[in-house]
Amino acid sequence: MAMISNLETRMFLRPSIFRLWTSRGIQTTINSRQNYTQATGRQRLVILGTGWGSYSVLKHINKKLFDVIVISPRNHFLFTPLLCSTTVGTLEFRSIIEPIRNTGFRDEHHFQLAEAVKLLPDEHTVLCRSSLNNDEYPLKYDKLVIGVGAVSNTFGVPGVHENAFFLKEIADARKIRNQILKNFELAMQPGVSEEEKKRLLHFVIVGGGPTGVEFGAELYDFVKQDVTRLYVHEKSKVSVTLIEARQILPSFDEKLRNFAEKKMRQREQFELVQSSVTEVHSDHIKLQDGTVMPCSLVVWSTGLAPRPFTASVDLPKNANSQILVDQYLKVKGINDGSVFAIGDCSCIEANPYPCTAQVAEREGSYVASCLGLLAMGQASELKPFSWKNLGMLAYVGDYQGLADFPTSKLQGFKSWILWRSVYFTKLGSWRARFQVPFDWMRTFIWGRDVSQF
């Protein structure tokens, strides 16, 4: 699909019919799916998002059968299991991202830096808004895959959006990294009181899931390995608090949870608090029991909430506002089966699965296979989606890890080796497989880079 100009967009919205040229010079109308498919011999598949599920569809889809158009405000795939490592400089940001255009498109215009704002399933149309100039334009599809993911859930706590940091995107990790380094430099300024230094060097993590625990682990390693070397006189003032209302790592085996909790409680300057946060301010937080906790950085990682697009679409949803799909991952309520939903924004009504990268990736490859069978007229060969848990991994700091597999439960140094080995093999490209080990080696030999930029 060629790029739609502002003029052509306005013409469509009047609503006149305008024409655009495909990369092969075939003239087609964007408001005619039939003409497009007849002219090219391929159906138009539109994928919303570039997360685990959408990226998996993009990698596995048969591009001889489909013209694949990706709509996303993010032009890269992010390897989220290693995101926490970038917040303190263990890994560099570009080491864990893969440009979407590297996957190869038939036409360079088939990736659009935009977001979906409205779905018109009866018209097979998605209304998109450019992330660059806010222009809106319609996009027709034969098949649509919704894989927009989710955002962090604030649970309506006052001050979270204004004063806390989330950890979902590479931009979030960069903000956190800069804030950590800024706080250390502020604590070095002349005339700063001891009380203010303690506040500046107090970092709070809200949420004891894998993201919260692994960020805490990376922060602990940074303090132990680099702060003691670079900020010798202020290291004793650093403290980290992880706040969780229930229990940390709830999806892990109890034995592994207990191991992680024991390790955290044994660490100096690291506190594990069982409570809820009721207010977040720029210089402190307030807990459920009224305790006021001065701090300079709050990282919020407490569950998932729907994105605005998911919340706004008029489709069947569950209590968590996830789009309901059937056993073939087709969105319920759309009779022609043209729309699929995968990943954190969706839920299989008959058999809900956890919101993990592992599930989303498997759903993406499954949908790519389904679309191929449907395009070749082999719908009878479709089998319901099924997922088998391959296991979970987590890093808890100080070269200690957790490995929760269906057949075995591992903890300690060997699990850390396994954690790094598995994620190394799962990286999205050979470029990343070269960069990540180099970053690990650099950090081990020379320490973390504390440049602020």
Secondary structure, 3 states (H helix, E strand, C coil): CCCCCHHHHHHHHCCCCCEEECCCCCEEECCCHHHHHHHHCCEEEEEECCCHHHHHHHHHCCCCCEEEEEEECCCEEECHHHHHHHCCCCCCHHHHEEEHHHHCCCCHHHEEEEEEEEEEHHHCEEEEEECCCCCEEEEECCEEEECCCEEECCCCCCCHHHHCEECCCHHHHHHHHHHHHHHHHHHCCCCCCHHHHHHHCEEEEECCCHHHHHHHHHHHHHHHHHHHHHCCCCHHHCEEEEECCCCCCCCCCHHHHHHHHHHHHHCCCEEEECCCEEEECCCEEEECCCCEEECCEEEECCCEEECHHHHHCCCCECCCCCEEECCCCEECCCCCCCEEECHHHEEECCCCCCCCHHHHHHHHHHHHHHHHHHHCCCHHHCCCCCCCCCCEEEEEECCEEEEECCCCEEEEHHHHHHHHHHHHHHCCCHHHHHHHHHHHHHHHHHCCCCCCC
